Amino acid sequence: MSLIELQRTWNALAKKDGMWAVLSGPLGTGRAWDAEAFFRTGVEEVEFVLGRVRAAGGAPESARALDFGCGLGRLTQALAPHFEHVDGVDIADEMIRRARSINRTGDRCQYHLNAAVDLAIFPDRAFDFVYSNITLQHMEPRYSTRYVEEFFRVVRPGGVVVFQLPGELVPIELPRPRSSEIVSSDAFGRYVAQIWGDLREEASRGMRDDEKHLMQERKP
């Protein structure tokens, strides 16, 4: 699914029921989220995540945070008590419009529409904390790979990046060597680097094609 198609899908979902589209939890199953309960889940999630970050030794500054895939601002607003300024980014203009209309934090939270294949709207080292949950799973790897790279571009030295990706254990049959010697860390590192390089090349090819579609779509 291209970014244009992804944008159309989330615009439609936002118009139908934005809260359920963002979080189809126990209350959301029946599409009957109460606004207070919906935003309370964001507060609980952010407090849990920041607690884990501190427990792991992370200590980001509190100047600026990024919520990637902000939707209606459930997590953007929840980050506001912990940071001086929070930027929420989403691909769907309808989500952004609604997030702005129900924002309770004033200028402390700012919402940005971003349908590009990068985060060029932000300069390098702009954020102390970057967070993304239940967002990257909705897009093809060629896009999620690029966005993860962007997370690390826009975070400051000493900052923290936390993001979620879906995963499952997939059995892979590997050839069994005659020797029982453990593969060296250097060899494993080269193997991982090769895989990452292949993924980046595949993502780059796909994004170049998609950028052409985006430019064509925006022509008057």
mmCIF file of the C-alpha atoms, coordinates in Angstrom:
data_MODEL
# 
_entry.id   MODEL 
# 
loop_
_atom_site.group_PDB 
_atom_site.id 
_atom_site.type_symbol 
_atom_site.label_atom_id 
_atom_site.label_alt_id 
_atom_site.label_comp_id 
_atom_site.label_asym_id 
_atom_site.label_entity_id 
_atom_site.label_seq_id 
_atom_site.pdbx_PDB_ins_code 
_atom_site.Cartn_x 
_atom_site.Cartn_y 
_atom_site.Cartn_z 
_atom_site.occupancy 
_atom_site.B_iso_or_equiv 
_atom_site.pdbx_formal_charge 
_atom_site.auth_seq_id 
_atom_site.auth_comp_id 
_atom_site.auth_asym_id 
_atom_site.auth_atom_id 
_atom_site.pdbx_PDB_model_num 
ATOM 1   C CA . MET A 1 1   ? 0.000   0.000   0.000   1.00 0.00 ? 1   MET A CA 1 
ATOM 2   C CA . SER A 1 2   ? 1.462   3.381   -1.031  1.00 0.00 ? 2   SER A CA 1 
ATOM 3   C CA . LEU A 1 3   ? 1.542   6.409   1.267   1.00 0.00 ? 3   LEU A CA 1 
ATOM 4   C CA . ILE A 1 4   ? -1.271  7.984   -0.734  1.00 0.00 ? 4   ILE A CA 1 
ATOM 5   C CA . GLU A 1 5   ? -3.448  4.920   -0.181  1.00 0.00 ? 5   GLU A CA 1 
ATOM 6   C CA . LEU A 1 6   ? -2.469  4.826   3.480   1.00 0.00 ? 6   LEU A CA 1 
ATOM 7   C CA . GLN A 1 7   ? -3.452  8.454   3.849   1.00 0.00 ? 7   GLN A CA 1 
ATOM 8   C CA . ARG A 1 8   ? -6.853  7.881   2.253   1.00 0.00 ? 8   ARG A CA 1 
ATOM 9   C CA . THR A 1 9   ? -7.505  4.883   4.489   1.00 0.00 ? 9   THR A CA 1 
ATOM 10  C CA . TRP A 1 10  ? -6.755  6.755   7.715   1.00 0.00 ? 10  TRP A CA 1 
ATOM 11  C CA . ASN A 1 11  ? -8.723  9.804   6.625   1.00 0.00 ? 11  ASN A CA 1 
ATOM 12  C CA . ALA A 1 12  ? -11.739 7.571   6.084   1.00 0.00 ? 12  ALA A CA 1 
ATOM 13  C CA . LEU A 1 13  ? -11.243 5.878   9.460   1.00 0.00 ? 13  LEU A CA 1 
ATOM 14  C CA . ALA A 1 14  ? -10.902 9.226   11.209  1.00 0.00 ? 14  ALA A CA 1 
ATOM 15  C CA . LYS A 1 15  ? -14.199 10.404  9.755   1.00 0.00 ? 15  LYS A CA 1 
ATOM 16  C CA . LYS A 1 16  ? -15.949 7.182   10.739  1.00 0.00 ? 16  LYS A CA 1 
ATOM 17  C CA . ASP A 1 17  ? -14.651 6.842   14.310  1.00 0.00 ? 17  ASP A CA 1 
ATOM 18  C CA . GLY A 1 18  ? -11.212 8.260   15.051  1.00 0.00 ? 18  GLY A CA 1 
ATOM 19  C CA . MET A 1 19  ? -10.910 6.898   18.579  1.00 0.00 ? 19  MET A CA 1 
ATOM 20  C CA . TRP A 1 20  ? -11.812 3.348   17.592  1.00 0.00 ? 20  TRP A CA 1 
ATOM 21  C CA . ALA A 1 21  ? -9.469  3.558   14.587  1.00 0.00 ? 21  ALA A CA 1 
ATOM 22  C CA . VAL A 1 22  ? -6.587  4.541   16.848  1.00 0.00 ? 22  VAL A CA 1 
ATOM 23  C CA . LEU A 1 23  ? -7.274  2.119   19.686  1.00 0.00 ? 23  LEU A CA 1 
ATOM 24  C CA . SER A 1 24  ? -9.790  -0.711  19.437  1.00 0.00 ? 24  SER A CA 1 
ATOM 25  C CA . GLY A 1 25  ? -9.491  -1.800  23.069  1.00 0.00 ? 25  GLY A CA 1 
ATOM 26  C CA . PRO A 1 26  ? -12.226 -3.172  25.393  1.00 0.00 ? 26  PRO A CA 1 
ATOM 27  C CA . LEU A 1 27  ? -14.347 -0.054  25.075  1.00 0.00 ? 27  LEU A CA 1 
ATOM 28  C CA . GLY A 1 28  ? -13.332 0.513   21.484  1.00 0.00 ? 28  GLY A CA 1 
ATOM 29  C CA . THR A 1 29  ? -14.602 -2.880  20.372  1.00 0.00 ? 29  THR A CA 1 
ATOM 30  C CA . GLY A 1 30  ? -18.121 -1.509  20.408  1.00 0.00 ? 30  GLY A CA 1 
ATOM 31  C CA . ARG A 1 31  ? -16.972 1.802   18.994  1.00 0.00 ? 31  ARG A CA 1 
ATOM 32  C CA . ALA A 1 32  ? -18.079 3.587   22.116  1.00 0.00 ? 32  ALA A CA 1 
ATOM 33  C CA . TRP A 1 33  ? -14.950 5.142   23.545  1.00 0.00 ? 33  TRP A CA 1 
ATOM 34  C CA . ASP A 1 34  ? -15.550 7.751   26.195  1.00 0.00 ? 34  ASP A CA 1 
ATOM 35  C CA . ALA A 1 35  ? -13.122 10.637  25.552  1.00 0.00 ? 35  ALA A CA 1 
ATOM 36  C CA . GLU A 1 36  ? -11.867 10.686  29.145  1.00 0.00 ? 36  GLU A CA 1 
ATOM 37  C CA . ALA A 1 37  ? -11.188 6.952   29.115  1.00 0.00 ? 37  ALA A CA 1 
ATOM 38  C CA . PHE A 1 38  ? -9.545  7.168   25.706  1.00 0.00 ? 38  PHE A CA 1 
ATOM 39  C CA . PHE A 1 39  ? -7.072  9.851   26.711  1.00 0.00 ? 39  PHE A CA 1 
ATOM 40  C CA . ARG A 1 40  ? -6.474  8.226   30.098  1.00 0.00 ? 40  ARG A CA 1 
ATOM 41  C CA . THR A 1 41  ? -5.013  5.211   28.272  1.00 0.00 ? 41  THR A CA 1 
ATOM 42  C CA . GLY A 1 42  ? -2.449  7.579   26.780  1.00 0.00 ? 42  GLY A CA 1 
ATOM 43  C CA . VAL A 1 43  ? -1.444  8.896   30.198  1.00 0.00 ? 43  VAL A CA 1 
ATOM 44  C CA . GLU A 1 44  ? -1.035  5.362   31.539  1.00 0.00 ? 44  GLU A CA 1 
ATOM 45  C CA . GLU A 1 45  ? 0.982   4.273   28.503  1.00 0.00 ? 45  GLU A CA 1 
ATOM 46  C CA . VAL A 1 46  ? 3.353   7.237   28.599  1.00 0.00 ? 46  VAL A CA 1 
ATOM 47  C CA . GLU A 1 47  ? 3.980   6.894   32.324  1.00 0.00 ? 47  GLU A CA 1 
ATOM 48  C CA . PHE A 1 48  ? 4.730   3.196   31.883  1.00 0.00 ? 48  PHE A CA 1 
ATOM 49  C CA . VAL A 1 49  ? 7.081   3.776   28.945  1.00 0.00 ? 49  VAL A CA 1 
ATOM 50  C CA . LEU A 1 50  ? 8.977   6.631   30.592  1.00 0.00 ? 50  LEU A CA 1 
ATOM 51  C CA . GLY A 1 51  ? 9.274   4.528   33.729  1.00 0.00 ? 51  GLY A CA 1 
ATOM 52  C CA . ARG A 1 52  ? 10.865  1.735   31.713  1.00 0.00 ? 52  ARG A CA 1 
ATOM 53  C CA . VAL A 1 53  ? 13.198  4.228   30.036  1.00 0.00 ? 53  VAL A CA 1 
ATOM 54  C CA . ARG A 1 54  ? 14.407  5.508   33.412  1.00 0.00 ? 54  ARG A CA 1 
ATOM 55  C CA . ALA A 1 55  ? 14.757  1.980   34.756  1.00 0.00 ? 55  ALA A CA 1 
ATOM 56  C CA . ALA A 1 56  ? 16.990  1.156   31.782  1.00 0.00 ? 56  ALA A CA 1 
ATOM 57  C CA . GLY A 1 57  ? 19.202  4.149   32.538  1.00 0.00 ? 57  GLY A CA 1 
ATOM 58  C CA . GLY A 1 58  ? 17.747  6.570   29.994  1.00 0.00 ? 58  GLY A CA 1 
ATOM 59  C CA . ALA A 1 59  ? 17.578  10.198  31.040  1.00 0.00 ? 59  ALA A CA 1 
ATOM 60  C CA . PRO A 1 60  ? 16.424  12.378  28.140  1.00 0.00 ? 60  PRO A CA 1 
ATOM 61  C CA . GLU A 1 61  ? 16.181  16.131  28.568  1.00 0.00 ? 61  GLU A CA 1 
ATOM 62  C CA . SER A 1 62  ? 12.654  17.475  28.883  1.00 0.00 ? 62  SER A CA 1 
ATOM 63  C CA . ALA A 1 63  ? 12.666  20.164  26.195  1.00 0.00 ? 63  ALA A CA 1 
ATOM 64  C CA . ARG A 1 64  ? 10.956  18.518  23.211  1.00 0.00 ? 64  ARG A CA 1 
ATOM 65  C CA . ALA A 1 65  ? 9.310   15.205  22.278  1.00 0.00 ? 65  ALA A CA 1 
ATOM 66  C CA . LEU A 1 66  ? 7.956   13.710  19.061  1.00 0.00 ? 66  LEU A CA 1 
ATOM 67  C CA . ASP A 1 67  ? 4.871   11.485  18.809  1.00 0.00 ? 67  ASP A CA 1 
ATOM 68  C CA . PHE A 1 68  ? 5.045   9.796   15.401  1.00 0.00 ? 68  PHE A CA 1 
ATOM 69  C CA . GLY A 1 69  ? 1.636   8.577   14.198  1.00 0.00 ? 69  GLY A CA 1 
ATOM 70  C CA . CYS A 1 70  ? -0.181  10.812  16.675  1.00 0.00 ? 70  CYS A CA 1 
ATOM 71  C CA . GLY A 1 71  ? -3.725  10.233  15.444  1.00 0.00 ? 71  GLY A CA 1 
ATOM 72  C CA . LEU A 1 72  ? -6.029  12.255  17.705  1.00 0.00 ? 72  LEU A CA 1 
ATOM 73  C CA . GLY A 1 73  ? -3.227  13.187  20.086  1.00 0.00 ? 73  GLY A CA 1 
ATOM 74  C CA . ARG A 1 74  ? -3.838  10.452  22.671  1.00 0.00 ? 74  ARG A CA 1 
ATOM 75  C CA . LEU A 1 75  ? -0.109  10.134  23.402  1.00 0.00 ? 75  LEU A CA 1 
ATOM 76  C CA . THR A 1 76  ? 0.868   13.653  22.318  1.00 0.00 ? 76  THR A CA 1 
ATOM 77  C CA . GLN A 1 77  ? -1.178  15.203  25.104  1.00 0.00 ? 77  GLN A CA 1 
ATOM 78  C CA . ALA A 1 78  ? 0.002   12.566  27.572  1.00 0.00 ? 78  ALA A CA 1 
ATOM 79  C CA . LEU A 1 79  ? 3.627   13.523  26.857  1.00 0.00 ? 79  LEU A CA 1 
ATOM 80  C CA . ALA A 1 80  ? 2.950   17.213  27.521  1.00 0.00 ? 80  ALA A CA 1 
ATOM 81  C CA . PRO A 1 81  ? 3.372   17.092  31.346  1.00 0.00 ? 81  PRO A CA 1 
ATOM 82  C CA . HIS A 1 82  ? 6.822   15.577  30.862  1.00 0.00 ? 82  HIS A CA 1 
ATOM 83  C CA . PHE A 1 83  ? 8.174   17.843  28.101  1.00 0.00 ? 83  PHE A CA 1 
ATOM 84  C CA . GLU A 1 84  ? 8.095   21.566  27.420  1.00 0.00 ? 84  GLU A CA 1 
ATOM 85  C CA . HIS A 1 85  ? 6.881   21.023  23.857  1.00 0.00 ? 85  HIS A CA 1 
ATOM 86  C CA . VAL A 1 86  ? 5.479   17.999  22.032  1.00 0.00 ? 86  VAL A CA 1 
ATOM 87  C CA . ASP A 1 87  ? 5.061   17.597  18.277  1.00 0.00 ? 87  ASP A CA 1 
ATOM 88  C CA . GLY A 1 88  ? 2.508   15.124  16.946  1.00 0.00 ? 88  GLY A CA 1 
ATOM 89  C CA . VAL A 1 89  ? 2.873   13.887  13.362  1.00 0.00 ? 89  VAL A CA 1 
ATOM 90  C CA . ASP A 1 90  ? 0.325   12.001  11.297  1.00 0.00 ? 90  ASP A CA 1 
ATOM 91  C CA . ILE A 1 91  ? -0.258  11.126  7.652   1.00 0.00 ? 91  ILE A CA 1 
ATOM 92  C CA . ALA A 1 92  ? -4.012  11.823  7.749   1.00 0.00 ? 92  ALA A CA 1 
ATOM 93  C CA . ASP A 1 93  ? -5.156  15.434  7.591   1.00 0.00 ? 93  ASP A CA 1 
ATOM 94  C CA . GLU A 1 94  ? -8.500  14.475  9.145   1.00 0.00 ? 94  GLU A CA 1 
ATOM 95  C CA . MET A 1 95  ? -6.697  13.035  12.191  1.00 0.00 ? 95  MET A CA 1 
ATOM 96  C CA . ILE A 1 96  ? -4.641  16.215  12.501  1.00 0.00 ? 96  ILE A CA 1 
ATOM 97  C CA . ARG A 1 97  ? -7.713  18.425  12.190  1.00 0.00 ? 97  ARG A CA 1 
ATOM 98  C CA . ARG A 1 98  ? -9.513  16.529  14.923  1.00 0.00 ? 98  ARG A CA 1 
ATOM 99  C CA . ALA A 1 99  ? -6.433  16.360  17.150  1.00 0.00 ? 99  ALA A CA 1 
ATOM 100 C CA . ARG A 1 100 ? -6.181  20.140  17.025  1.00 0.00 ? 100 ARG A CA 1 
ATOM 101 C CA . SER A 1 101 ? -9.872  20.546  17.810  1.00 0.00 ? 101 SER A CA 1 
ATOM 102 C CA . ILE A 1 102 ? -9.690  18.407  20.975  1.00 0.00 ? 102 ILE A CA 1 
ATOM 103 C CA . ASN A 1 103 ? -6.250  19.510  22.134  1.00 0.00 ? 103 ASN A CA 1 
ATOM 104 C CA . ARG A 1 104 ? -6.303  20.384  25.845  1.00 0.00 ? 104 ARG A CA 1 
ATOM 105 C CA . THR A 1 105 ? -2.717  21.560  26.210  1.00 0.00 ? 105 THR A CA 1 
ATOM 106 C CA . GLY A 1 106 ? -2.669  24.827  24.294  1.00 0.00 ? 106 GLY A CA 1 
ATOM 107 C CA . ASP A 1 107 ? 0.569   25.654  22.493  1.00 0.00 ? 107 ASP A CA 1 
ATOM 108 C CA . ARG A 1 108 ? 2.418   22.957  24.402  1.00 0.00 ? 108 ARG A CA 1 
ATOM 109 C CA . CYS A 1 109 ? 1.331   20.434  21.741  1.00 0.00 ? 109 CYS A CA 1 
ATOM 110 C CA . GLN A 1 110 ? 1.579   21.115  18.020  1.00 0.00 ? 110 GLN A CA 1 
ATOM 111 C CA . TYR A 1 111 ? 0.226   18.820  15.313  1.00 0.00 ? 111 TYR A CA 1 
ATOM 112 C CA . HIS A 1 112 ? 1.791   18.386  11.871  1.00 0.00 ? 112 HIS A CA 1 
ATOM 113 C CA . LEU A 1 113 ? 0.510   16.747  8.703   1.00 0.00 ? 113 LEU A CA 1 
ATOM 114 C CA . ASN A 1 114 ? 3.292   14.737  7.087   1.00 0.00 ? 114 ASN A CA 1 
ATOM 115 C CA . ALA A 1 115 ? 2.647   12.562  4.031   1.00 0.00 ? 115 ALA A CA 1 
ATOM 116 C CA . ALA A 1 116 ? 6.291   12.473  2.955   1.00 0.00 ? 116 ALA A CA 1 
ATOM 117 C CA . VAL A 1 117 ? 8.582   9.458   3.055   1.00 0.00 ? 117 VAL A CA 1 
ATOM 118 C CA . ASP A 1 118 ? 10.781  11.196  5.646   1.00 0.00 ? 118 ASP A CA 1 
ATOM 119 C CA . LEU A 1 119 ? 10.638  13.710  8.501   1.00 0.00 ? 119 LEU A CA 1 
ATOM 120 C CA . ALA A 1 120 ? 12.263  16.555  6.599   1.00 0.00 ? 120 ALA A CA 1 
ATOM 121 C CA . ILE A 1 121 ? 9.867   18.986  8.305   1.00 0.00 ? 121 ILE A CA 1 
ATOM 122 C CA . PHE A 1 122 ? 12.167  18.682  11.339  1.00 0.00 ? 122 PHE A CA 1 
ATOM 123 C CA . PRO A 1 123 ? 15.886  19.511  11.508  1.00 0.00 ? 123 PRO A CA 1 
ATOM 124 C CA . ASP A 1 124 ? 18.601  17.197  12.810  1.00 0.00 ? 124 ASP A CA 1 
ATOM 125 C CA . ARG A 1 125 ? 18.796  16.706  16.587  1.00 0.00 ? 125 ARG A CA 1 
ATOM 126 C CA . ALA A 1 126 ? 15.486  18.456  17.279  1.00 0.00 ? 126 ALA A CA 1 
ATOM 127 C CA . PHE A 1 127 ? 14.076  16.099  19.922  1.00 0.00 ? 127 PHE A CA 1 
ATOM 128 C CA . ASP A 1 128 ? 15.017  14.693  23.299  1.00 0.00 ? 128 ASP A CA 1 
ATOM 129 C CA . PHE A 1 129 ? 12.491  11.868  23.074  1.00 0.00 ? 129 PHE A CA 1 
ATOM 130 C CA . VAL A 1 130 ? 10.933  10.151  20.050  1.00 0.00 ? 130 VAL A CA 1 
ATOM 131 C CA . TYR A 1 131 ? 8.032   7.761   20.539  1.00 0.00 ? 131 TYR A CA 1 
ATOM 132 C CA . SER A 1 132 ? 5.950   5.698   18.122  1.00 0.00 ? 132 SER A CA 1 
ATOM 133 C CA . ASN A 1 133 ? 3.494   2.953   19.019  1.00 0.00 ? 133 ASN A CA 1 
ATOM 134 C CA . ILE A 1 134 ? 1.003   0.960   16.891  1.00 0.00 ? 134 ILE A CA 1 
ATOM 135 C CA . THR A 1 135 ? 1.910   3.031   13.832  1.00 0.00 ? 135 THR A CA 1 
ATOM 136 C CA . LEU A 1 136 ? 4.808   1.496   11.891  1.00 0.00 ? 136 LEU A CA 1 
ATOM 137 C CA . GLN A 1 137 ? 2.951   -1.817  11.763  1.00 0.00 ? 137 GLN A CA 1 
ATOM 138 C CA . HIS A 1 138 ? 0.426   -0.326  9.330   1.00 0.00 ? 138 HIS A CA 1 
ATOM 139 C CA . MET A 1 139 ? 2.931   0.421   6.582   1.00 0.00 ? 139 MET A CA 1 
ATOM 140 C CA . GLU A 1 140 ? 5.239   -1.498  4.298   1.00 0.00 ? 140 GLU A CA 1 
ATOM 141 C CA . PRO A 1 141 ? 8.819   -2.137  5.493   1.00 0.00 ? 141 PRO A CA 1 
ATOM 142 C CA . ARG A 1 142 ? 10.201  0.208   2.828   1.00 0.00 ? 142 ARG A CA 1 
ATOM 143 C CA . TYR A 1 143 ? 8.522   3.074   4.693   1.00 0.00 ? 143 TYR A CA 1 
ATOM 144 C CA . SER A 1 144 ? 8.958   1.934   8.301   1.00 0.00 ? 144 SER A CA 1 
ATOM 145 C CA . THR A 1 145 ? 12.681  1.338   7.682   1.00 0.00 ? 145 THR A CA 1 
ATOM 146 C CA . ARG A 1 146 ? 13.094  4.890   6.440   1.00 0.00 ? 146 ARG A CA 1 
ATOM 147 C CA . TYR A 1 147 ? 11.118  6.406   9.312   1.00 0.00 ? 147 TYR A CA 1 
ATOM 148 C CA . VAL A 1 148 ? 13.196  4.548   11.893  1.00 0.00 ? 148 VAL A CA 1 
ATOM 149 C CA . GLU A 1 149 ? 16.303  6.038   10.293  1.00 0.00 ? 149 GLU A CA 1 
ATOM 150 C CA . GLU A 1 150 ? 14.677  9.449   10.587  1.00 0.00 ? 150 GLU A CA 1 
ATOM 151 C CA . PHE A 1 151 ? 13.926  8.910   14.289  1.00 0.00 ? 151 PHE A CA 1 
ATOM 152 C CA . PHE A 1 152 ? 17.638  8.640   14.944  1.00 0.00 ? 152 PHE A CA 1 
ATOM 153 C CA . ARG A 1 153 ? 18.398  11.647  12.758  1.00 0.00 ? 153 ARG A CA 1 
ATOM 154 C CA . VAL A 1 154 ? 16.051  13.975  14.627  1.00 0.00 ? 154 VAL A CA 1 
ATOM 155 C CA . VAL A 1 155 ? 16.944  12.829  18.160  1.00 0.00 ? 155 VAL A CA 1 
ATOM 156 C CA . ARG A 1 156 ? 19.626  14.723  20.073  1.00 0.00 ? 156 ARG A CA 1 
ATOM 157 C CA . PRO A 1 157 ? 22.753  13.122  21.509  1.00 0.00 ? 157 PRO A CA 1 
ATOM 158 C CA . GLY A 1 158 ? 21.730  11.601  24.819  1.00 0.00 ? 158 GLY A CA 1 
ATOM 159 C CA . GLY A 1 159 ? 18.097  11.467  23.719  1.00 0.00 ? 159 GLY A CA 1 
ATOM 160 C CA . VAL A 1 160 ? 15.909  8.384   23.623  1.00 0.00 ? 160 VAL A CA 1 
ATOM 161 C CA . VAL A 1 161 ? 14.019  6.696   20.772  1.00 0.00 ? 161 VAL A CA 1 
ATOM 162 C CA . VAL A 1 162 ? 11.268  4.184   21.554  1.00 0.00 ? 162 VAL A CA 1 
ATOM 163 C CA . PHE A 1 163 ? 9.256   2.546   18.803  1.00 0.00 ? 163 PHE A CA 1 
ATOM 164 C CA . GLN A 1 164 ? 7.175   -0.593  18.335  1.00 0.00 ? 164 GLN A CA 1 
ATOM 165 C CA . LEU A 1 165 ? 7.202   -3.049  15.471  1.00 0.00 ? 165 LEU A CA 1 
ATOM 166 C CA . PRO A 1 166 ? 5.134   -6.237  15.180  1.00 0.00 ? 166 PRO A CA 1 
ATOM 167 C CA . GLY A 1 167 ? 7.090   -9.439  15.372  1.00 0.00 ? 167 GLY A CA 1 
ATOM 168 C CA . GLU A 1 168 ? 6.670   -13.170 15.660  1.00 0.00 ? 168 GLU A CA 1 
ATOM 169 C CA . LEU A 1 169 ? 8.938   -16.174 15.883  1.00 0.00 ? 169 LEU A CA 1 
ATOM 170 C CA . VAL A 1 170 ? 9.436   -17.705 12.450  1.00 0.00 ? 170 VAL A CA 1 
ATOM 171 C CA . PRO A 1 171 ? 11.351  -20.989 12.274  1.00 0.00 ? 171 PRO A CA 1 
ATOM 172 C CA . ILE A 1 172 ? 14.210  -20.800 9.782   1.00 0.00 ? 172 ILE A CA 1 
ATOM 173 C CA . GLU A 1 173 ? 16.148  -23.852 8.721   1.00 0.00 ? 173 GLU A CA 1 
ATOM 174 C CA . LEU A 1 174 ? 19.868  -23.094 8.567   1.00 0.00 ? 174 LEU A CA 1 
ATOM 175 C CA . PRO A 1 175 ? 22.519  -25.426 7.185   1.00 0.00 ? 175 PRO A CA 1 
ATOM 176 C CA . ARG A 1 176 ? 24.216  -27.289 10.019  1.00 0.00 ? 176 ARG A CA 1 
ATOM 177 C CA . PRO A 1 177 ? 28.012  -26.956 9.836   1.00 0.00 ? 177 PRO A CA 1 
ATOM 178 C CA . ARG A 1 178 ? 30.137  -29.967 10.600  1.00 0.00 ? 178 ARG A CA 1 
ATOM 179 C CA . SER A 1 179 ? 31.950  -27.957 13.216  1.00 0.00 ? 179 SER A CA 1 
ATOM 180 C CA . SER A 1 180 ? 30.149  -27.122 16.450  1.00 0.00 ? 180 SER A CA 1 
ATOM 181 C CA . GLU A 1 181 ? 32.151  -23.917 16.836  1.00 0.00 ? 181 GLU A CA 1 
ATOM 182 C CA . ILE A 1 182 ? 30.062  -20.851 17.675  1.00 0.00 ? 182 ILE A CA 1 
ATOM 183 C CA . VAL A 1 183 ? 29.951  -18.188 14.974  1.00 0.00 ? 183 VAL A CA 1 
ATOM 184 C CA . SER A 1 184 ? 32.153  -15.232 15.912  1.00 0.00 ? 184 SER A CA 1 
ATOM 185 C CA . SER A 1 185 ? 30.605  -11.891 16.835  1.00 0.00 ? 185 SER A CA 1 
ATOM 186 C CA . ASP A 1 186 ? 32.421  -10.245 13.902  1.00 0.00 ? 186 ASP A CA 1 
ATOM 187 C CA . ALA A 1 187 ? 30.916  -12.698 11.419  1.00 0.00 ? 187 ALA A CA 1 
ATOM 188 C CA . PHE A 1 188 ? 27.463  -12.229 12.913  1.00 0.00 ? 188 PHE A CA 1 
ATOM 189 C CA . GLY A 1 189 ? 27.884  -8.450  12.759  1.00 0.00 ? 189 GLY A CA 1 
ATOM 190 C CA . ARG A 1 190 ? 28.777  -8.605  9.066   1.00 0.00 ? 190 ARG A CA 1 
ATOM 191 C CA . TYR A 1 191 ? 25.716  -10.801 8.456   1.00 0.00 ? 191 TYR A CA 1 
ATOM 192 C CA . VAL A 1 192 ? 23.381  -8.341  10.203  1.00 0.00 ? 192 VAL A CA 1 
ATOM 193 C CA . ALA A 1 193 ? 24.971  -5.405  8.375   1.00 0.00 ? 193 ALA A CA 1 
ATOM 194 C CA . GLN A 1 194 ? 24.411  -7.128  5.051   1.00 0.00 ? 194 GLN A CA 1 
ATOM 195 C CA . ILE A 1 195 ? 20.738  -7.778  5.840   1.00 0.00 ? 195 ILE A CA 1 
ATOM 196 C CA . TRP A 1 196 ? 20.259  -4.160  6.969   1.00 0.00 ? 196 TRP A CA 1 
ATOM 197 C CA . GLY A 1 197 ? 21.943  -2.918  3.808   1.00 0.00 ? 197 GLY A CA 1 
ATOM 198 C CA . ASP A 1 198 ? 19.679  -5.059  1.643   1.00 0.00 ? 198 ASP A CA 1 
ATOM 199 C CA . LEU A 1 199 ? 16.602  -3.737  3.472   1.00 0.00 ? 199 LEU A CA 1 
ATOM 200 C CA . ARG A 1 200 ? 17.728  -0.131  3.028   1.00 0.00 ? 200 ARG A CA 1 
ATOM 201 C CA . GLU A 1 201 ? 18.356  -0.641  -0.683  1.00 0.00 ? 201 GLU A CA 1 
ATOM 202 C CA . GLU A 1 202 ? 14.938  -2.239  -1.154  1.00 0.00 ? 202 GLU A CA 1 
ATOM 203 C CA . ALA A 1 203 ? 13.284  0.549   0.834   1.00 0.00 ? 203 ALA A CA 1 
ATOM 204 C CA . SER A 1 204 ? 15.138  3.194   -1.171  1.00 0.00 ? 204 SER A CA 1 
ATOM 205 C CA . ARG A 1 205 ? 13.985  1.741   -4.497  1.00 0.00 ? 205 ARG A CA 1 
ATOM 206 C CA . GLY A 1 206 ? 10.391  1.586   -3.318  1.00 0.00 ? 206 GLY A CA 1 
ATOM 207 C CA . MET A 1 207 ? 10.426  5.114   -1.940  1.00 0.00 ? 207 MET A CA 1 
ATOM 208 C CA . ARG A 1 208 ? 11.841  6.585   -5.139  1.00 0.00 ? 208 ARG A CA 1 
ATOM 209 C CA . ASP A 1 209 ? 8.882   5.094   -6.995  1.00 0.00 ? 209 ASP A CA 1 
ATOM 210 C CA . ASP A 1 210 ? 6.448   6.364   -4.388  1.00 0.00 ? 210 ASP A CA 1 
ATOM 211 C CA . GLU A 1 211 ? 7.907   9.872   -4.440  1.00 0.00 ? 211 GLU A CA 1 
ATOM 212 C CA . LYS A 1 212 ? 7.111   9.978   -8.157  1.00 0.00 ? 212 LYS A CA 1 
ATOM 213 C CA . HIS A 1 213 ? 3.501   9.009   -7.395  1.00 0.00 ? 213 HIS A CA 1 
ATOM 214 C CA . LEU A 1 214 ? 3.269   11.676  -4.691  1.00 0.00 ? 214 LEU A CA 1 
ATOM 215 C CA . MET A 1 215 ? 4.531   14.360  -7.078  1.00 0.00 ? 215 MET A CA 1 
ATOM 216 C CA . GLN A 1 216 ? 2.066   13.280  -9.753  1.00 0.00 ? 216 GLN A CA 1 
ATOM 217 C CA . GLU A 1 217 ? -0.784  13.263  -7.239  1.00 0.00 ? 217 GLU A CA 1 
ATOM 218 C CA . ARG A 1 218 ? -0.020  16.834  -6.144  1.00 0.00 ? 218 ARG A CA 1 
ATOM 219 C CA . LYS A 1 219 ? 0.200   18.311  -9.649  1.00 0.00 ? 219 LYS A CA 1 
ATOM 220 C CA . PRO A 1 220 ? -2.708  20.739  -10.322 1.00 0.00 ? 220 PRO A CA 1 
# 
